[in-house]
Amino acid sequence: MVRRFSYTLMGLALLATITGCASMQGHTVDLGYVTTAALTPTEVTLVLTQGETAAWKENSLLRVDADGNTKPTRMHIIVVDRHGKVVGRRSMEDAWAGSVSIAHAKAFTAMAFSSDENALTTRSVGALSQPGGPLWQIGNSNSDPGLIEFPGGVPLYKNGQLVGAVGVSGDGVDQDERVAAAAAKGYEPAKTIRIDTVTNNAVPYTK
């Protein structure tokens, strides 16, 4: 009972912060305050390259060659800034067309519900938005570009500040998430603000 109550308060606090400070404007968010924290173009390229390198090393859950041998994943990798604007994209040949919008929404979700003081992935949002959870029905908000409640979106941090997020889609959700985590290497949040630390591992950050 105590745990559920504390999660409810946490969910209400998150929703109050977002609805009070941000208004949607297409694919970007007007934060209502000035932030200078950002990835440079070189850093965006590094995130994308780290993700693509990991994707080539990740065995697909679904892809095989003509002889039935497992093939590497083919991913869409999208980076958004702290306003939700797409600042980088890497699409591997033969990646699913339907995964472009999913990768974008994963990146947006991880950015939109993280801050300088808390870090949530799309896996975290999925866990918190189960029936009766503190973020139940949150998927009905932010229709453009949409929210994703399954793994593959990870926030990005620089010097302790949220600077955006990376979203990956193109295979099973665990494969997507491993590639996203690899893409985010060097731009991870402090462990103290990760949701798994805050909730004593009751809510996952990544698998």
C-alpha positions as MATLAB code, in Angstrom:
seq = 'MVRRFSYTLMGLALLATITGCASMQGHTVDLGYVTTAALTPTEVTLVLTQGETAAWKENSLLRVDADGNTKPTRMHIIVVDRHGKVVGRRSMEDAWAGSVSIAHAKAFTAMAFSSDENALTTRSVGALSQPGGPLWQIGNSNSDPGLIEFPGGVPLYKNGQLVGAVGVSGDGVDQDERVAAAAAKGYEPAKTIRIDTVTNNAVPYTK';
ca = [
       0.000    0.000    0.000;
       2.817    2.427    0.888;
       4.678    1.619   -2.347;
       1.583    2.132   -4.498;
       0.800    5.431   -2.785;
       4.343    6.704   -3.277;
       4.246    5.743   -6.966;
       0.960    7.584   -7.372;
       2.474   10.737   -5.917;
       5.493   10.346   -8.187;
       3.223    9.986  -11.228;
       1.196   13.056  -10.295;
       4.372   15.058   -9.820;
       5.638   14.036  -13.244;
       2.359   14.935  -14.917;
       2.162   18.279  -13.119;
       5.657   19.196  -14.247;
       4.951   18.355  -17.880;
       1.526   19.933  -18.168;
       2.597   23.026  -16.251;
       5.817   23.738  -18.132;
       5.299   22.502  -21.665;
       2.851   22.961  -24.487;
       2.985   20.981  -27.680;
       3.779   22.790  -30.917;
       3.865   20.209  -33.672;
       6.921   18.008  -33.127;
       8.565   20.385  -30.648;
       7.875   21.368  -27.057;
       7.886   24.943  -25.746;
       9.480   24.409  -22.354;
       8.617   27.871  -21.107;
      12.194   28.440  -19.983;
      15.608   28.735  -21.600;
      18.013   25.804  -21.687;
      21.397   25.872  -23.378;
      22.150   22.197  -22.813;
      22.443   20.508  -26.182;
      24.336   17.943  -28.211;
      26.678   19.253  -30.879;
      26.298   17.933  -34.435;
      29.446   15.873  -33.869;
      27.942   14.322  -30.751;
      24.686   13.529  -32.556;
      26.694   11.757  -35.259;
      28.556    9.795  -32.586;
      25.290    8.628  -31.005;
      23.963    7.519  -34.392;
      27.193    5.743  -35.295;
      27.368    3.953  -31.952;
      23.809    2.801  -32.504;
      24.367    1.566  -36.040;
      27.553   -0.269  -35.019;
      25.627   -2.020  -32.254;
      22.772   -2.859  -34.633;
      25.131   -4.680  -37.005;
      26.393   -6.749  -34.054;
      22.912   -7.518  -32.693;
      21.313  -10.734  -33.906;
      17.792  -10.204  -35.170;
      14.878  -11.899  -33.466;
      13.119  -12.186  -36.822;
      15.507  -11.904  -39.776;
      17.128  -14.887  -41.497;
      18.884  -15.463  -44.798;
      17.817  -17.918  -47.519;
      19.367  -20.780  -45.552;
      17.613  -19.871  -42.327;
      20.673  -18.383  -40.639;
      20.058  -15.486  -38.260;
      20.887  -12.072  -39.689;
      21.819   -8.808  -37.943;
      19.136   -6.285  -37.081;
      18.194   -3.427  -39.405;
      17.228   -0.358  -37.439;
      15.961    3.197  -37.681;
      17.807    5.327  -35.103;
      16.494    8.806  -34.314;
      17.865   11.472  -31.978;
      15.742   14.350  -30.658;
      16.844   17.392  -28.689;
      15.298   18.568  -25.449;
      12.474   20.251  -27.360;
      11.613   17.038  -29.191;
      13.036   18.246  -32.492;
      14.664   15.551  -34.620;
      18.365   16.431  -34.870;
      19.668   13.160  -36.282;
      18.513   10.023  -38.072;
      20.238    6.895  -39.299;
      18.186    4.376  -41.294;
      19.759    1.060  -42.214;
      18.962   -0.518  -45.567;
      15.864   -2.732  -45.520;
      14.742   -1.517  -42.086;
      10.965   -1.649  -41.669;
       9.141    1.407  -43.009;
       6.735    1.303  -40.077;
       9.571    1.681  -37.615;
      10.458    5.252  -38.597;
       7.552    6.784  -36.693;
       8.043    4.332  -33.824;
      11.713    5.282  -33.394;
      10.739    8.951  -33.418;
       8.018    8.442  -30.814;
      10.353    6.371  -28.626;
      12.929    9.161  -28.624;
      10.243   11.758  -27.890;
       8.797    9.706  -25.016;
      12.164    9.187  -23.315;
      12.937   12.911  -23.638;
       9.490   14.177  -22.625;
       9.310   12.255  -19.352;
      12.907   12.705  -18.245;
      14.497   15.814  -16.760;
      17.664   16.972  -15.041;
      16.315   15.296  -11.898;
      14.796   12.050  -13.197;
      15.540    9.606  -16.008;
      12.922    7.338  -17.584;
      13.201    5.113  -20.624;
      10.265    3.897  -22.672;
      10.541    0.607  -20.759;
      10.089    2.637  -17.554;
       7.055    4.446  -18.952;
       5.592    1.102  -19.972;
       5.947   -0.256  -16.442;
       4.493    2.890  -14.850;
       1.543    3.061  -17.253;
       0.092   -0.373  -16.561;
      -3.533   -0.441  -15.331;
      -3.658    1.106  -11.870;
      -0.122    2.490  -12.193;
       0.835    6.124  -11.563;
       1.057    6.918  -15.286;
      -1.938    4.804  -16.366;
      -3.524    6.233  -19.553;
      -0.579    8.550  -20.227;
      -0.404    7.034  -23.707;
      -3.522    9.047  -24.552;
      -1.575   12.307  -24.254;
       0.950   13.931  -26.609;
      -0.603   12.592  -29.794;
       2.005   14.229  -32.023;
       4.422   12.499  -32.460;
       2.863   10.055  -29.973;
       4.090    8.135  -26.958;
       5.533    4.626  -26.866;
       5.184    2.369  -23.837;
       7.608   -0.395  -24.806;
      11.437   -0.530  -24.869;
      13.750    1.245  -27.296;
      13.823    4.889  -26.158;
      16.610    6.174  -23.889;
      17.278    9.719  -22.618;
      20.604   11.445  -23.299;
      22.543   13.523  -20.766;
      25.529   15.845  -20.980;
      27.251   17.326  -17.940;
      24.353   16.181  -15.783;
      21.688   17.848  -17.929;
      19.059   16.286  -20.161;
      19.905   17.086  -23.785;
      17.494   14.826  -25.664;
      16.961   11.146  -26.320;
      17.547    8.375  -28.822;
      14.856    6.062  -30.141;
      15.469    2.786  -31.966;
      13.023    0.555  -33.814;
      13.296   -2.257  -36.334;
      13.279   -5.571  -34.474;
      12.179   -7.076  -31.160;
      11.889   -4.562  -28.334;
      14.829   -6.032  -26.393;
      17.004   -5.779  -29.502;
      15.832   -2.195  -30.005;
      16.662   -1.319  -26.418;
      20.142   -2.837  -26.490;
      20.961   -0.822  -29.597;
      19.544    2.349  -28.010;
      21.609    1.801  -24.865;
      24.731    1.336  -26.978;
      23.911    4.503  -28.919;
      23.634    6.428  -25.646;
      27.032    5.321  -24.331;
      28.827    8.323  -22.910;
      25.554   10.249  -22.562;
      23.933    8.318  -19.725;
      22.185    9.919  -16.725;
      23.699    9.859  -13.264;
      22.709    6.568  -11.663;
      21.125    8.424   -8.745;
      18.337    9.892  -10.936;
      17.532    6.720  -12.858;
      14.063    5.394  -12.100;
      15.405    1.984  -11.091;
      17.565    3.632   -8.424;
      14.820    5.980   -7.240;
      12.330    3.108   -6.835;
      14.853    0.587   -5.497;
      14.518   -1.497   -8.679;
      10.712   -1.654   -8.517;
      10.540    0.158  -11.879;
      13.060   -0.887  -14.558;
      15.296    1.456  -16.520;
      16.537   -1.076  -19.053;
      16.486   -4.861  -19.058;
];
